[in-house]
Amino acid sequence: MRDRPEAKEEELSTAITGLERQRATLGDAVVDSAIAALRRQLAQLKAEVIDRPQADERKVVTIAYLECRLAPTACTLSR
């Protein structure tokens, strides 16, 4: 089962906040690179949520049906 996007977004945001709090201990280079990776994941997650069709979204479908009971050459579809 996949996590809800909102839960994953919250998890990534919490991780970023936690890293910011440890900046003095870990150093700027470590925190900046880790946060950059987390922000890329967060941006990708948001892009996937935007691109995903909603469950209640309806699609328009066209169905063409032709039944031909005559000789096959008599049945032609013209545009």
C-alpha positions as a Markdown table, in Angstrom:
| # | Residue | x | y | z |
|---|---|---|---|---|
| 1 | Met | 0.0 | 0.0 | 0.0 |
| 2 | Arg | 1.4 | 3.4 | -0.9 |
| 3 | Asp | 1.6 | 6.2 | 1.5 |
| 4 | Arg | -0.7 | 9.2 | 1.2 |
| 5 | Pro | 1.1 | 12.1 | -0.6 |
| 6 | Glu | 0.2 | 14.4 | 2.3 |
| 7 | Ala | 1.9 | 12.1 | 4.8 |
| 8 | Lys | 5.0 | 11.8 | 2.7 |
| 9 | Glu | 5.1 | 15.6 | 2.3 |
| 10 | Glu | 4.8 | 16.1 | 6.0 |
| 11 | Glu | 7.6 | 13.5 | 6.6 |
| 12 | Leu | 9.9 | 15.3 | 4.2 |
| 13 | Ser | 9.2 | 18.7 | 5.8 |
| 14 | Thr | 9.8 | 17.3 | 9.3 |
| 15 | Ala | 13.1 | 15.9 | 8.1 |
| 16 | Ile | 14.2 | 19.2 | 6.7 |
| 17 | Thr | 13.2 | 21.0 | 10.0 |
| 18 | Gly | 15.2 | 18.4 | 12.0 |
| 19 | Leu | 18.3 | 18.9 | 9.8 |
| 20 | Glu | 18.1 | 22.6 | 10.2 |
| 21 | Arg | 18.1 | 22.2 | 14.0 |
| 22 | Gln | 21.2 | 20.1 | 13.8 |
| 23 | Arg | 23.1 | 22.5 | 11.5 |
| 24 | Ala | 25.5 | 23.5 | 14.3 |
| 25 | Thr | 26.4 | 19.9 | 15.0 |
| 26 | Leu | 26.5 | 18.5 | 11.5 |
| 27 | Gly | 27.9 | 21.6 | 9.7 |
| 28 | Asp | 26.6 | 23.7 | 6.8 |
| 29 | Ala | 27.9 | 21.5 | 4.0 |
| 30 | Val | 26.2 | 18.3 | 5.3 |
| 31 | Val | 22.9 | 20.0 | 6.1 |
| 32 | Asp | 22.7 | 21.9 | 2.9 |
| 33 | Ser | 23.3 | 18.9 | 0.7 |
| 34 | Ala | 20.9 | 16.7 | 2.7 |
| 35 | Ile | 18.2 | 19.5 | 2.5 |
| 36 | Ala | 18.8 | 19.9 | -1.2 |
| 37 | Ala | 18.1 | 16.2 | -1.8 |
| 38 | Leu | 15.0 | 16.3 | 0.4 |
| 39 | Arg | 13.7 | 19.4 | -1.4 |
| 40 | Arg | 14.1 | 17.6 | -4.7 |
| 41 | Gln | 12.1 | 14.7 | -3.4 |
| 42 | Leu | 9.4 | 17.1 | -2.1 |
| 43 | Ala | 9.2 | 18.9 | -5.5 |
| 44 | Gln | 9.0 | 15.6 | -7.3 |
| 45 | Leu | 6.2 | 14.5 | -5.0 |
| 46 | Lys | 4.3 | 17.7 | -5.6 |
| 47 | Ala | 4.7 | 17.4 | -9.3 |
| 48 | Glu | 3.3 | 13.8 | -9.2 |
| 49 | Val | 0.3 | 14.9 | -7.2 |
| 50 | Ile | -0.5 | 17.7 | -9.7 |
| 51 | Asp | -0.1 | 15.3 | -12.7 |
| 52 | Arg | -2.2 | 12.5 | -11.2 |
| 53 | Pro | -5.8 | 12.5 | -12.3 |
| 54 | Gln | -8.4 | 12.8 | -9.6 |
| 55 | Ala | -10.4 | 9.7 | -8.6 |
| 56 | Asp | -13.7 | 11.4 | -9.5 |
| 57 | Glu | -12.5 | 12.9 | -12.7 |
| 58 | Arg | -14.5 | 11.8 | -15.7 |
| 59 | Lys | -13.1 | 11.1 | -19.1 |
| 60 | Val | -14.8 | 11.6 | -22.4 |
| 61 | Val | -14.8 | 8.5 | -24.6 |
| 62 | Thr | -16.1 | 8.1 | -28.1 |
| 63 | Ile | -17.2 | 4.6 | -29.2 |
| 64 | Ala | -17.9 | 3.9 | -32.9 |
| 65 | Tyr | -19.8 | 0.7 | -33.8 |
| 66 | Leu | -20.7 | -0.5 | -37.2 |
| 67 | Glu | -22.5 | -3.7 | -38.0 |
| 68 | Cys | -22.5 | -4.7 | -41.6 |
| 69 | Arg | -24.8 | -7.5 | -42.7 |
| 70 | Leu | -24.5 | -6.9 | -46.4 |
| 71 | Ala | -21.6 | -7.9 | -48.6 |
| 72 | Pro | -18.3 | -6.7 | -47.1 |
| 73 | Thr | -17.7 | -4.4 | -50.1 |
| 74 | Ala | -21.0 | -2.6 | -49.5 |
| 75 | Cys | -20.0 | -1.6 | -46.0 |
| 76 | Thr | -17.7 | 1.4 | -46.2 |
| 77 | Leu | -17.2 | 4.2 | -43.8 |
| 78 | Ser | -16.5 | 7.5 | -45.4 |
| 79 | Arg | -15.3 | 10.7 | -43.7 |
